[in-house]
Amino acid sequence: MMDHRSASPEAINPRARRLHKAAARVGPEIGLGAIFLATALLAIASTRASEGLALLWPCNAIAAAVLIRLREVRWWRAVMALLVAGILANRLGGGDPWLVALGLSLVNLAEIAAMVYVFRVLAPFPYPDITIFQASYMTLVMGIAITGFAALLGSTMLHLLGDKPLWANIRNWWAADALGACVLAPPIILYSRGNLLRLVRPAHLRNNLLSVPLCVLVTYVAIRYVPFPFVIIALAPMMAAFQVGAFGTSILSALNCMTVIALWMLHVRPAGSPTEGGALDGLPFMALIATTMPPIAVGLGTDARRRVARTLRSSERRFRESLEHSPLGVILLDRSGKWTFTNTVLQEMLGYSRAELGSLSIESLAHPDEVGDVWQRWRQLLEGRADSYKITRRFRRSDGTWLWVHCAVSLARDDNGVPTHFVAQVESLEERRLAEARLANEREFLRTTLDSIGDAVITADAAGRITYMNDSAVALIGRPFASAEHRHLHEVLHLTQADTAAPAPDILERCRREKAFVKRDEPCGLQRPDGSTCYVSDMVTPVLDIGREISGFVVVLQDVTVSLQHTRELHHRADHDALTGLLNRAAFERSVHQAFMLAHRADTPASLLVVDLDKFKAVNDSAGHAAGDAVLRHVAAVMRRSVRPSDAVGRLGGDEFAVLLNDCDPARAGEVAARLRDALNPLLTSWEGVTHATGASMGMAHGSSEFADPDEWSRAADRACYQSKHRGNGSLEVRCLPDVGATAGGAGS
């Protein structure tokens, strides 16, 4: 018979082994889909509004937060699990048609995917130890921007498929989604095993558990009896944040919000709030969301302070340990010169025991040539002619050799000023020489290390005067250390804003005020002595002494010139046509929208001119696309020269161009259009020895309050261009109203 004591757990419990293997096959993705389905059904059943939307929708935020935190994800399995769960939830819980259920599930899936992509790929923060800035960024993007886009997309779909009220659905969808993201995502994002263990630590468990009913009680009392309760609701978790940290605070804030929602559904509401309507009608979602953010921010700040405190305690502990092992001896002598006390360091230094030193006089230990000077200096102390003195002496060791030491001697007095005893601190110069040698080696090692770092490192004293620059700093700034030493940082680092060339804010002073690490949010320009400019990301760290006073600064500069130029190039490519260098359709349409809104708000005149090339297809067919590209580039150059720098010129696609004449009255716009028409009719382009002639038909629409939106304005210009092309001969058609057009001139006008 097998001894069960030597059997493995799997052999003892085969059922547990089978369950473990089954769970591994299912994976967390299927479990996440089940959680999504359960929470979705609960949200639909308890908070569904008359328009068909659940007024609390935490499912997307929970799924996104879990997928952000999971180390390994089988993505196709997660997508299918969430898609099926979403369809079933909308079909079973809301009774939606299959097509609508599929559409809603796809919108939810797109929202989850956007959140996961942003915070797992684009901005993977060090979860759960995020900063307040990172938490704010997640709130804005995950809780407001992405949920808002999803609300717009989903509500538009419902409006088109089911004639649902568009704006009410957008508002309800966004509020439900944002509330779920801001309330239930933080506990998942901030979870860690260490944070959980800190909450259940026996020393704090009782107080932490008491925080739960206290928060619920404060929430109930505030909702029941206070007209504006949400500030009070936030106070309880905010006070608890100093004890439970960010993770615990996120749980308390979520509990508070769930309590408010439950009370609201039970019609326990503040005085003056509507009591009729749906379960969550009248619930101020924005105020409820706002109650969660400040406590979590306090919790994050508390966690940061704890980390700083641990670092300071560690530093102080190392400092105390170094004092305990310091090579300093301490001697107490009475007024007659008898040694009454010596510490262990001094005993080891001279080779005597405490009793032996107590029986010896100063004459037997001091060098004969120095005994007279010792008594003379003691008399000066006794007579009050000096308070203390420092001097180098020689003491006799137990083996008869002489030890050079540095002594600091003072006279202690009682409250009446009567001398009581001498105090001498003795430092072996031999040990100091060894220590100085070690320190020099360490300093050289640190200097070599800093010189090998790719980032520029500069140290400065408390006044901001430079004390050190590594080789990378010398190369980046463009001046030798000798010319920068003892000069103030702002005299050497000429930093400007990257886009405006205006002086950049001084983060050194901010670091001095806050006594904390400061990093500039955006890169700035560094003006070198030779007139060149590079772009850097700078950060400043204060060096604090034991009294938390600043004793110096460490400035680190990272050269981001290449990455910044690459980013700008990508932005330029995104907005400009690769062939002509003009604005592409998307960028041009944004300019049209801005001009239209400005014209309606400030009554600023503007005109939109659409240009369609004539005979361009013939060039492409006869001479090839390379010749056609040359014509398009020639057209772009002519159009740029014919308008003002403030006007927008774009290529809409193919051989279609457009010009936006900003702040331009109709008469002036007509002159510009006529000049451009004459320049393009005909336009002669030489390519490989052959001259190709093209023309252009143009349509223009003057900005008018008659146009309802930018699209109608653009369509008016398009129709004018179409009629111009229909007439032929490089004509120009002008429209001032959506449905009325007038010819401004043809080929001969």
FENKA-V857206 format. One record per residue. RES is the residue in three letters. BURIAL is 1 if it has 9 or more other C-alpha atoms within 8 Angstrom, else 0. D_FIRST is the distance of its C-alpha to the first C-alpha in whole Angstrom. Layout:
res=RES burial=BURIAL d_first=D_FIRST
res=RES burial=BURIAL d_first=D_FIRST
This chain:
res=MET burial=0 d_first=0
res=MET burial=0 d_first=4
res=ASP burial=0 d_first=6
res=HIS burial=0 d_first=9
res=ARG burial=0 d_first=12
res=SER burial=0 d_first=12
res=ALA burial=1 d_first=12
res=SER burial=0 d_first=15
res=PRO burial=0 d_first=17
res=GLU burial=0 d_first=18
res=ALA burial=0 d_first=14
res=ILE burial=0 d_first=14
res=ASN burial=0 d_first=17
res=PRO burial=0 d_first=18
res=ARG burial=0 d_first=21
res=ALA burial=0 d_first=22
res=ARG burial=1 d_first=22
res=ARG burial=0 d_first=24
res=LEU burial=0 d_first=26
res=HIS burial=0 d_first=27
res=LYS burial=0 d_first=27
res=ALA burial=0 d_first=30
res=ALA burial=0 d_first=32
res=ALA burial=0 d_first=32
res=ARG burial=0 d_first=34
res=VAL burial=1 d_first=36
res=GLY burial=0 d_first=37
res=PRO burial=0 d_first=39
res=GLU burial=1 d_first=42
res=ILE burial=1 d_first=41
res=GLY burial=1 d_first=41
res=LEU burial=1 d_first=44
res=GLY burial=1 d_first=46
res=ALA burial=1 d_first=44
res=ILE burial=0 d_first=45
res=PHE burial=1 d_first=49
res=LEU burial=1 d_first=49
res=ALA burial=0 d_first=48
res=THR burial=1 d_first=50
res=ALA burial=1 d_first=53
res=LEU burial=1 d_first=53
res=LEU burial=0 d_first=53
res=ALA burial=1 d_first=56
res=ILE burial=1 d_first=58
res=ALA burial=1 d_first=57
res=SER burial=0 d_first=58
res=THR burial=1 d_first=61
res=ARG burial=1 d_first=62
res=ALA burial=1 d_first=66
res=SER burial=0 d_first=69
res=GLU burial=0 d_first=69
res=GLY burial=0 d_first=66
res=LEU burial=1 d_first=64
res=ALA burial=1 d_first=62
res=LEU burial=1 d_first=63
res=LEU burial=1 d_first=60
res=TRP burial=1 d_first=58
res=PRO burial=1 d_first=55
res=CYS burial=1 d_first=53
res=ASN burial=1 d_first=55
res=ALA burial=1 d_first=54
res=ILE burial=1 d_first=51
res=ALA burial=1 d_first=50
res=ALA burial=1 d_first=52
res=ALA burial=1 d_first=51
res=VAL burial=1 d_first=47
res=LEU burial=1 d_first=48
res=ILE burial=1 d_first=50
res=ARG burial=1 d_first=47
res=LEU burial=0 d_first=44
res=ARG burial=0 d_first=44
res=GLU burial=0 d_first=43
res=VAL burial=0 d_first=44
res=ARG burial=0 d_first=44
res=TRP burial=0 d_first=47
res=TRP burial=0 d_first=48
res=ARG burial=1 d_first=45
res=ALA burial=1 d_first=46
res=VAL burial=1 d_first=50
res=MET burial=0 d_first=49
res=ALA burial=1 d_first=47
res=LEU burial=1 d_first=50
res=LEU burial=1 d_first=52
res=VAL burial=1 d_first=50
res=ALA burial=1 d_first=50
res=GLY burial=1 d_first=53
res=ILE burial=1 d_first=55
res=LEU burial=1 d_first=52
res=ALA burial=1 d_first=53
res=ASN burial=1 d_first=57
res=ARG burial=1 d_first=57
res=LEU burial=1 d_first=55
res=GLY burial=1 d_first=56
res=GLY burial=1 d_first=59
res=GLY burial=0 d_first=60
res=ASP burial=1 d_first=62
res=PRO burial=0 d_first=63
res=TRP burial=0 d_first=60
res=LEU burial=0 d_first=63
res=VAL burial=1 d_first=63
res=ALA burial=1 d_first=60
res=LEU burial=1 d_first=59
res=GLY burial=1 d_first=62
res=LEU burial=1 d_first=61
res=SER burial=1 d_first=57
res=LEU burial=1 d_first=59
res=VAL burial=1 d_first=61
res=ASN burial=1 d_first=58
res=LEU burial=1 d_first=56
res=ALA burial=1 d_first=59
res=GLU burial=1 d_first=59
res=ILE burial=1 d_first=56
res=ALA burial=1 d_first=56
res=ALA burial=1 d_first=59
res=MET burial=1 d_first=57
res=VAL burial=1 d_first=54
res=TYR burial=1 d_first=57
res=VAL burial=1 d_first=59
res=PHE burial=1 d_first=56
res=ARG burial=1 d_first=54
res=VAL burial=0 d_first=56
res=LEU burial=0 d_first=60
res=ALA burial=0 d_first=59
res=PRO burial=0 d_first=55
res=PHE burial=0 d_first=56
res=PRO burial=0 d_first=53
res=TYR burial=0 d_first=51
res=PRO burial=0 d_first=51
res=ASP burial=0 d_first=53
res=ILE burial=1 d_first=56
res=THR burial=1 d_first=60
res=ILE burial=1 d_first=62
res=PHE burial=0 d_first=64
res=GLN burial=1 d_first=61
res=ALA burial=1 d_first=60
res=SER burial=0 d_first=64
res=TYR burial=0 d_first=64
res=MET burial=1 d_first=61
res=THR burial=1 d_first=62
res=LEU burial=1 d_first=65
res=VAL burial=1 d_first=64
res=MET burial=1 d_first=61
res=GLY burial=1 d_first=62
res=ILE burial=1 d_first=66
res=ALA burial=1 d_first=67
res=ILE burial=1 d_first=64
res=THR burial=1 d_first=63
res=GLY burial=1 d_first=67
res=PHE burial=0 d_first=67
res=ALA burial=1 d_first=65
res=ALA burial=1 d_first=67
res=LEU burial=1 d_first=70
res=LEU burial=1 d_first=68
res=GLY burial=1 d_first=66
res=SER burial=1 d_first=69
res=THR burial=1 d_first=71
res=MET burial=1 d_first=69
res=LEU burial=1 d_first=69
res=HIS burial=1 d_first=73
res=LEU burial=0 d_first=73
res=LEU burial=0 d_first=71
res=GLY burial=0 d_first=71
res=ASP burial=0 d_first=75
res=LYS burial=1 d_first=73
res=PRO burial=0 d_first=75
res=LEU burial=1 d_first=74
res=TRP burial=0 d_first=75
res=ALA burial=0 d_first=73
res=ASN burial=1 d_first=70
res=ILE burial=1 d_first=70
res=ARG burial=1 d_first=71
res=ASN burial=1 d_first=68
res=TRP burial=1 d_first=65
res=TRP burial=1 d_first=66
res=ALA burial=1 d_first=66
res=ALA burial=1 d_first=63
res=ASP burial=1 d_first=61
res=ALA burial=1 d_first=62
res=LEU burial=1 d_first=61
res=GLY burial=1 d_first=58
res=ALA burial=1 d_first=58
res=CYS burial=1 d_first=59
res=VAL burial=1 d_first=57
res=LEU burial=1 d_first=54
res=ALA burial=1 d_first=54
res=PRO burial=1 d_first=54
res=PRO burial=1 d_first=51
res=ILE burial=1 d_first=49
res=ILE burial=1 d_first=51
res=LEU burial=1 d_first=51
res=TYR burial=1 d_first=47
res=SER burial=0 d_first=45
res=ARG burial=0 d_first=42
res=GLY burial=0 d_first=44
res=ASN burial=1 d_first=47
res=LEU burial=1 d_first=44
res=LEU burial=0 d_first=43
res=ARG burial=1 d_first=46
res=LEU burial=1 d_first=47
res=VAL burial=1 d_first=44
res=ARG burial=0 d_first=44
res=PRO burial=0 d_first=45
res=ALA burial=0 d_first=48
res=HIS burial=1 d_first=50
res=LEU burial=1 d_first=47
res=ARG burial=0 d_first=49
res=ASN burial=0 d_first=53
res=ASN burial=1 d_first=51
res=LEU burial=0 d_first=50
res=LEU burial=0 d_first=53
res=SER burial=1 d_first=55
res=VAL burial=1 d_first=54
res=PRO burial=0 d_first=55
res=LEU burial=1 d_first=58
res=CYS burial=1 d_first=59
res=VAL burial=1 d_first=58
res=LEU burial=0 d_first=61
res=VAL burial=1 d_first=63
res=THR burial=1 d_first=63
res=TYR burial=1 d_first=64
res=VAL burial=1 d_first=67
res=ALA burial=1 d_first=68
res=ILE burial=1 d_first=68
res=ARG burial=1 d_first=69
res=TYR burial=0 d_first=72
res=VAL burial=1 d_first=73
res=PRO burial=0 d_first=75
res=PHE burial=0 d_first=74
res=PRO burial=1 d_first=70
res=PHE burial=1 d_first=69
res=VAL burial=0 d_first=70
res=ILE burial=1 d_first=68
res=ILE burial=1 d_first=65
res=ALA burial=1 d_first=64
res=LEU burial=1 d_first=65
res=ALA burial=1 d_first=62
res=PRO burial=1 d_first=60
res=MET burial=1 d_first=62
res=MET burial=1 d_first=62
res=ALA burial=1 d_first=58
res=ALA burial=1 d_first=58
res=PHE burial=1 d_first=59
res=GLN burial=0 d_first=56
res=VAL burial=1 d_first=53
res=GLY burial=1 d_first=54
res=ALA burial=1 d_first=55
res=PHE burial=1 d_first=51
res=GLY burial=1 d_first=52
res=THR burial=1 d_first=55
res=SER burial=1 d_first=55
res=ILE burial=1 d_first=52
res=LEU burial=1 d_first=55
res=SER burial=1 d_first=57
res=ALA burial=1 d_first=55
res=LEU burial=1 d_first=55
res=ASN burial=1 d_first=58
res=CYS burial=1 d_first=59
res=MET burial=0 d_first=57
res=THR burial=1 d_first=58
res=VAL burial=1 d_first=62
res=ILE burial=1 d_first=61
res=ALA burial=0 d_first=60
res=LEU burial=1 d_first=63
res=TRP burial=1 d_first=65
res=MET burial=1 d_first=63
res=LEU burial=0 d_first=64
res=HIS burial=0 d_first=67
res=VAL burial=1 d_first=67
res=ARG burial=1 d_first=69
res=PRO burial=1 d_first=72
res=ALA burial=0 d_first=76
res=GLY burial=0 d_first=78
res=SER burial=0 d_first=75
res=PRO burial=0 d_first=75
res=THR burial=0 d_first=73
res=GLU burial=0 d_first=73
res=GLY burial=0 d_first=72
res=GLY burial=0 d_first=68
res=ALA burial=1 d_first=65
res=LEU burial=1 d_first=66
res=ASP burial=0 d_first=70
res=GLY burial=0 d_first=72
res=LEU burial=0 d_first=69
res=PRO burial=0 d_first=70
res=PHE burial=1 d_first=67
res=MET burial=0 d_first=69
res=ALA burial=0 d_first=69
res=LEU burial=1 d_first=65
res=ILE burial=1 d_first=64
res=ALA burial=0 d_first=66
res=THR burial=1 d_first=65
res=THR burial=1 d_first=61
res=MET burial=1 d_first=63
res=PRO burial=1 d_first=65
res=PRO burial=1 d_first=62
res=ILE burial=1 d_first=59
res=ALA burial=1 d_first=62
res=VAL burial=1 d_first=62
res=GLY burial=1 d_first=58
res=LEU burial=1 d_first=58
res=GLY burial=1 d_first=61
res=THR burial=1 d_first=59
res=ASP burial=1 d_first=56
res=ALA burial=1 d_first=59
res=ARG burial=0 d_first=60
res=ARG burial=0 d_first=57
res=ARG burial=0 d_first=56
res=VAL burial=0 d_first=60
res=ALA burial=0 d_first=59
res=ARG burial=0 d_first=56
res=THR burial=0 d_first=58
res=LEU burial=0 d_first=61
res=ARG burial=0 d_first=59
res=SER burial=0 d_first=57
res=SER burial=0 d_first=60
res=GLU burial=1 d_first=62
res=ARG burial=0 d_first=59
res=ARG burial=0 d_first=59
res=PHE burial=0 d_first=63
res=ARG burial=0 d_first=62
res=GLU burial=0 d_first=60
res=SER burial=0 d_first=63
res=LEU burial=0 d_first=65
res=GLU burial=0 d_first=63
res=HIS burial=0 d_first=63
res=SER burial=0 d_first=67
res=PRO burial=0 d_first=69
res=LEU burial=1 d_first=71
res=GLY burial=1 d_first=72
res=VAL burial=1 d_first=74
res=ILE burial=1 d_first=77
res=LEU burial=1 d_first=79
res=LEU burial=1 d_first=82
res=ASP burial=1 d_first=84
res=ARG burial=1 d_first=88
res=SER burial=0 d_first=89
res=GLY burial=0 d_first=86
res=LYS burial=1 d_first=84
res=TRP burial=1 d_first=80
res=THR burial=1 d_first=78
res=PHE burial=1 d_first=75
res=THR burial=1 d_first=73
res=ASN burial=1 d_first=70
res=THR burial=0 d_first=67
res=VAL burial=1 d_first=68
res=LEU burial=1 d_first=72
res=GLN burial=1 d_first=70
res=GLU burial=0 d_first=68
res=MET burial=1 d_first=71
res=LEU burial=1 d_first=74
res=GLY burial=1 d_first=71
res=TYR burial=1 d_first=72
res=SER burial=0 d_first=70
res=ARG burial=1 d_first=71
res=ALA burial=0 d_first=73
res=GLU burial=0 d_first=75
res=LEU burial=1 d_first=76
res=GLY burial=1 d_first=78
res=SER burial=0 d_first=80
res=LEU burial=1 d_first=81
res=SER burial=1 d_first=84
res=ILE burial=1 d_first=85
res=GLU burial=0 d_first=88
res=SER burial=0 d_first=85
res=LEU burial=1 d_first=83
res=ALA burial=1 d_first=85
res=HIS burial=1 d_first=87
res=PRO burial=0 d_first=91
res=ASP burial=0 d_first=92
res=GLU burial=1 d_first=91
res=VAL burial=1 d_first=91
res=GLY burial=0 d_first=94
res=ASP burial=0 d_first=93
res=VAL burial=0 d_first=90
res=TRP burial=0 d_first=92
res=GLN burial=0 d_first=95
res=ARG burial=0 d_first=92
res=TRP burial=0 d_first=91
res=ARG burial=0 d_first=94
res=GLN burial=1 d_first=95
res=LEU burial=1 d_first=92
res=LEU burial=1 d_first=93
res=GLU burial=0 d_first=96
res=GLY burial=0 d_first=95
res=ARG burial=0 d_first=96
res=ALA burial=0 d_first=93
res=ASP burial=0 d_first=89
res=SER burial=1 d_first=87
res=TYR burial=0 d_first=87
res=LYS burial=0 d_first=85
res=ILE burial=0 d_first=86
res=THR burial=0 d_first=84
res=ARG burial=1 d_first=84
res=ARG burial=1 d_first=83
res=PHE burial=1 d_first=81
res=ARG burial=1 d_first=80
res=ARG burial=1 d_first=77
res=SER burial=0 d_first=76
res=ASP burial=0 d_first=76
res=GLY burial=0 d_first=80
res=THR burial=0 d_first=79
res=TRP burial=0 d_first=81
res=LEU burial=1 d_first=78
res=TRP burial=1 d_first=80
res=VAL burial=1 d_first=79
res=HIS burial=1 d_first=80
res=CYS burial=1 d_first=81
res=ALA burial=1 d_first=82
res=VAL burial=1 d_first=83
res=SER burial=1 d_first=84
res=LEU burial=1 d_first=86
res=ALA burial=1 d_first=84
res=ARG burial=1 d_first=86
res=ASP burial=0 d_first=86
res=ASP burial=0 d_first=87
res=ASN burial=0 d_first=91
res=GLY burial=0 d_first=91
res=VAL burial=0 d_first=91
res=PRO burial=1 d_first=89
res=THR burial=1 d_first=86
res=HIS burial=1 d_first=84
res=PHE burial=1 d_first=84
res=VAL burial=1 d_first=80
res=ALA burial=1 d_first=80
res=GLN burial=1 d_first=77
res=VAL burial=1 d_first=77
res=GLU burial=1 d_first=75
res=SER burial=1 d_first=75
res=LEU burial=1 d_first=77
res=GLU burial=1 d_first=75
res=GLU burial=1 d_first=71
res=ARG burial=1 d_first=73
res=ARG burial=0 d_first=74
res=LEU burial=0 d_first=71
res=ALA burial=0 d_first=70
res=GLU burial=0 d_first=72
res=ALA burial=0 d_first=71
res=ARG burial=0 d_first=68
res=LEU burial=0 d_first=69
res=ALA burial=0 d_first=71
res=ASN burial=0 d_first=69
res=GLU burial=0 d_first=66
res=ARG burial=0 d_first=70
res=GLU burial=0 d_first=70
res=PHE burial=0 d_first=66
res=LEU burial=0 d_first=67
res=ARG burial=1 d_first=70
res=THR burial=0 d_first=68
res=THR burial=0 d_first=66
res=LEU burial=1 d_first=68
res=ASP burial=1 d_first=70
res=SER burial=0 d_first=67
res=ILE burial=0 d_first=66
res=GLY burial=0 d_first=68
res=ASP burial=1 d_first=69
res=ALA burial=1 d_first=72
res=VAL burial=1 d_first=71
res=ILE burial=1 d_first=74
res=THR burial=1 d_first=74
res=ALA burial=1 d_first=77
res=ASP burial=1 d_first=78
res=ALA burial=1 d_first=78
res=ALA burial=0 d_first=82
res=GLY burial=1 d_first=80
res=ARG burial=1 d_first=82
res=ILE burial=1 d_first=80
res=THR burial=1 d_first=79
res=TYR burial=1 d_first=77
res=MET burial=1 d_first=76
res=ASN burial=1 d_first=74
res=ASP burial=1 d_first=75
res=SER burial=1 d_first=73
res=ALA burial=1 d_first=76
res=VAL burial=1 d_first=79
res=ALA burial=0 d_first=78
res=LEU burial=0 d_first=77
res=ILE burial=1 d_first=80
res=GLY burial=1 d_first=83
res=ARG burial=1 d_first=84
res=PRO burial=0 d_first=83
res=PHE burial=1 d_first=82
res=ALA burial=0 d_first=85
res=SER burial=0 d_first=87
res=ALA burial=1 d_first=84
res=GLU burial=1 d_first=84
res=HIS burial=0 d_first=85
res=ARG burial=1 d_first=86
res=HIS burial=1 d_first=84
res=LEU burial=1 d_first=82
res=HIS burial=0 d_first=84
res=GLU burial=0 d_first=87
res=VAL burial=0 d_first=84
res=LEU burial=1 d_first=82
res=HIS burial=1 d_first=84
res=LEU burial=1 d_first=82
res=THR burial=1 d_first=83
res=GLN burial=1 d_first=82
res=ALA burial=1 d_first=80
res=ASP burial=0 d_first=82
res=THR burial=0 d_first=85
res=ALA burial=0 d_first=86
res=ALA burial=0 d_first=87
res=PRO burial=0 d_first=86
res=ALA burial=0 d_first=82
res=PRO burial=0 d_first=81
res=ASP burial=0 d_first=80
res=ILE burial=1 d_first=76
res=LEU burial=0 d_first=77
res=GLU burial=0 d_first=79
res=ARG burial=1 d_first=76
res=CYS burial=1 d_first=74
res=ARG burial=1 d_first=76
res=ARG burial=0 d_first=76
res=GLU burial=0 d_first=72
res=LYS burial=1 d_first=71
res=ALA burial=0 d_first=68
res=PHE burial=1 d_first=67
res=VAL burial=1 d_first=70
res=LYS burial=1 d_first=69
res=ARG burial=1 d_first=72
res=ASP burial=0 d_first=71
res=GLU burial=0 d_first=73
res=PRO burial=1 d_first=74
res=CYS burial=1 d_first=78
res=GLY burial=1 d_first=80
res=LEU burial=1 d_first=81
res=GLN burial=1 d_first=85
res=ARG burial=1 d_first=85
res=PRO burial=0 d_first=88
res=ASP burial=0 d_first=89
res=GLY burial=0 d_first=89
res=SER burial=0 d_first=86
res=THR burial=0 d_first=83
res=CYS burial=1 d_first=80
res=TYR burial=1 d_first=77
res=VAL burial=1 d_first=74
res=SER burial=1 d_first=72
res=ASP burial=1 d_first=72
res=MET burial=1 d_first=70
res=VAL burial=1 d_first=71
res=THR burial=1 d_first=69
res=PRO burial=1 d_first=71
res=VAL burial=1 d_first=70
res=LEU burial=1 d_first=70
res=ASP burial=0 d_first=70
res=ILE burial=0 d_first=69
res=GLY burial=0 d_first=71
res=ARG burial=0 d_first=70
res=GLU burial=0 d_first=74
res=ILE burial=1 d_first=74
res=SER burial=1 d_first=75
res=GLY burial=1 d_first=75
res=PHE burial=1 d_first=73
res=VAL burial=1 d_first=71
res=VAL burial=1 d_first=72
res=VAL burial=1 d_first=70
res=LEU burial=1 d_first=72
res=GLN burial=1 d_first=70
res=ASP burial=1 d_first=72
res=VAL burial=1 d_first=72
res=THR burial=1 d_first=75
res=VAL burial=0 d_first=73
res=SER burial=0 d_first=71
res=LEU burial=1 d_first=74
res=GLN burial=0 d_first=76
res=HIS burial=0 d_first=73
res=THR burial=0 d_first=72
res=ARG burial=0 d_first=76
res=GLU burial=0 d_first=76
res=LEU burial=0 d_first=74
res=HIS burial=0 d_first=75
res=HIS burial=0 d_first=79
res=ARG burial=1 d_first=77
res=ALA burial=0 d_first=76
res=ASP burial=1 d_first=79
res=HIS burial=1 d_first=81
res=ASP burial=1 d_first=82
res=ALA burial=0 d_first=81
res=LEU burial=0 d_first=84
res=THR burial=1 d_first=87
res=GLY burial=0 d_first=86
res=LEU burial=1 d_first=87
res=LEU burial=1 d_first=84
res=ASN burial=1 d_first=82
res=ARG burial=1 d_first=82
res=ALA burial=0 d_first=79
res=ALA burial=1 d_first=81
res=PHE burial=1 d_first=85
res=GLU burial=0 d_first=84
res=ARG burial=0 d_first=82
res=SER burial=1 d_first=86
res=VAL burial=1 d_first=87
res=HIS burial=1 d_first=85
res=GLN burial=0 d_first=86
res=ALA burial=1 d_first=90
res=PHE burial=1 d_first=90
res=MET burial=0 d_first=88
res=LEU burial=1 d_first=91
res=ALA burial=1 d_first=94
res=HIS burial=1 d_first=93
res=ARG burial=0 d_first=92
res=ALA burial=0 d_first=95
res=ASP burial=0 d_first=97
res=THR burial=1 d_first=97
res=PRO burial=1 d_first=99
res=ALA burial=1 d_first=97
res=SER burial=1 d_first=97
res=LEU burial=1 d_first=94
res=LEU burial=1 d_first=96
res=VAL burial=1 d_first=94
res=VAL burial=1 d_first=95
res=ASP burial=1 d_first=94
res=LEU burial=1 d_first=95
res=ASP burial=1 d_first=98
res=LYS burial=1 d_first=98
res=PHE burial=1 d_first=94
res=LYS burial=0 d_first=93
res=ALA burial=0 d_first=96
res=VAL burial=1 d_first=95
res=ASN burial=1 d_first=91
res=ASP burial=0 d_first=92
res=SER burial=0 d_first=95
res=ALA burial=1 d_first=94
res=GLY burial=1 d_first=90
res=HIS burial=0 d_first=88
res=ALA burial=0 d_first=88
res=ALA burial=1 d_first=92
res=GLY burial=1 d_first=91
res=ASP burial=1 d_first=89
res=ALA burial=1 d_first=92
res=VAL burial=1 d_first=94
res=LEU burial=1 d_first=91
res=ARG burial=1 d_first=91
res=HIS burial=1 d_first=95
res=VAL burial=1 d_first=95
res=ALA burial=1 d_first=93
res=ALA burial=0 d_first=95
res=VAL burial=1 d_first=98
res=MET burial=1 d_first=96
res=ARG burial=1 d_first=95
res=ARG burial=0 d_first=99
res=SER burial=1 d_first=100
res=VAL burial=0 d_first=99
res=ARG burial=0 d_first=98
res=PRO burial=0 d_first=95
res=SER burial=0 d_first=94
res=ASP burial=1 d_first=94
res=ALA burial=1 d_first=91
res=VAL burial=1 d_first=91
res=GLY burial=1 d_first=88
res=ARG burial=1 d_first=87
res=LEU burial=1 d_first=85
res=GLY burial=0 d_first=84
res=GLY burial=0 d_first=86
res=ASP burial=1 d_first=90
res=GLU burial=1 d_first=90
res=PHE burial=1 d_first=91
res=ALA burial=1 d_first=91
res=VAL burial=1 d_first=93
res=LEU burial=1 d_first=93
res=LEU burial=1 d_first=96
res=ASN burial=1 d_first=95
res=ASP burial=0 d_first=98
res=CYS burial=1 d_first=100
res=ASP burial=1 d_first=103
res=PRO burial=1 d_first=104
res=ALA burial=0 d_first=107
res=ARG burial=0 d_first=105
res=ALA burial=1 d_first=102
res=GLY burial=0 d_first=105
res=GLU burial=0 d_first=107
res=VAL burial=1 d_first=103
res=ALA burial=1 d_first=102
res=ALA burial=1 d_first=106
res=ARG burial=1 d_first=105
res=LEU burial=1 d_first=102
res=ARG burial=1 d_first=103
res=ASP burial=0 d_first=106
res=ALA burial=1 d_first=104
res=LEU burial=1 d_first=101
res=ASN burial=1 d_first=104
res=PRO burial=1 d_first=104
res=LEU burial=1 d_first=102
res=LEU burial=0 d_first=102
res=THR burial=1 d_first=99
res=SER burial=0 d_first=100
res=TRP burial=1 d_first=97
res=GLU burial=0 d_first=97
res=GLY burial=0 d_first=101
res=VAL burial=0 d_first=101
res=THR burial=0 d_first=102
res=HIS burial=1 d_first=100
res=ALA burial=1 d_first=102
res=THR burial=1 d_first=100
res=GLY burial=1 d_first=101
res=ALA burial=1 d_first=99
res=SER burial=1 d_first=99
res=MET burial=1 d_first=99
res=GLY burial=1 d_first=98
res=MET burial=1 d_first=98
res=ALA burial=1 d_first=97
res=HIS burial=1 d_first=99
res=GLY burial=1 d_first=96
res=SER burial=0 d_first=97
res=SER burial=0 d_first=96
res=GLU burial=0 d_first=97
res=PHE burial=1 d_first=93
res=ALA burial=0 d_first=90
res=ASP burial=0 d_first=88
res=PRO burial=1 d_first=87
res=ASP burial=0 d_first=86
res=GLU burial=1 d_first=90
res=TRP burial=1 d_first=92
res=SER burial=1 d_first=90
res=ARG burial=0 d_first=90
res=ALA burial=1 d_first=94
res=ALA burial=1 d_first=94
res=ASP burial=1 d_first=93
res=ARG burial=1 d_first=95
res=ALA burial=1 d_first=98
res=CYS burial=1 d_first=97
res=TYR burial=1 d_first=96
res=GLN burial=1 d_first=100
res=SER burial=1 d_first=101
res=LYS burial=1 d_first=99
res=HIS burial=0 d_first=101
res=ARG burial=0 d_first=104
res=GLY burial=0 d_first=104
res=ASN burial=0 d_first=106
res=GLY burial=1 d_first=104
res=SER burial=1 d_first=104
res=LEU burial=1 d_first=103
res=GLU burial=1 d_first=102
res=VAL burial=1 d_first=102
res=ARG burial=1 d_first=100
res=CYS burial=1 d_first=101
res=LEU burial=1 d_first=99
res=PRO burial=1 d_first=96
res=ASP burial=0 d_first=98
res=VAL burial=0 d_first=102
res=GLY burial=1 d_first=103
res=ALA burial=0 d_first=106
res=THR burial=0 d_first=107
res=ALA burial=0 d_first=107
res=GLY burial=1 d_first=109
res=GLY burial=1 d_first=108
res=ALA burial=0 d_first=109
res=GLY burial=0 d_first=112
res=SER burial=0 d_first=112
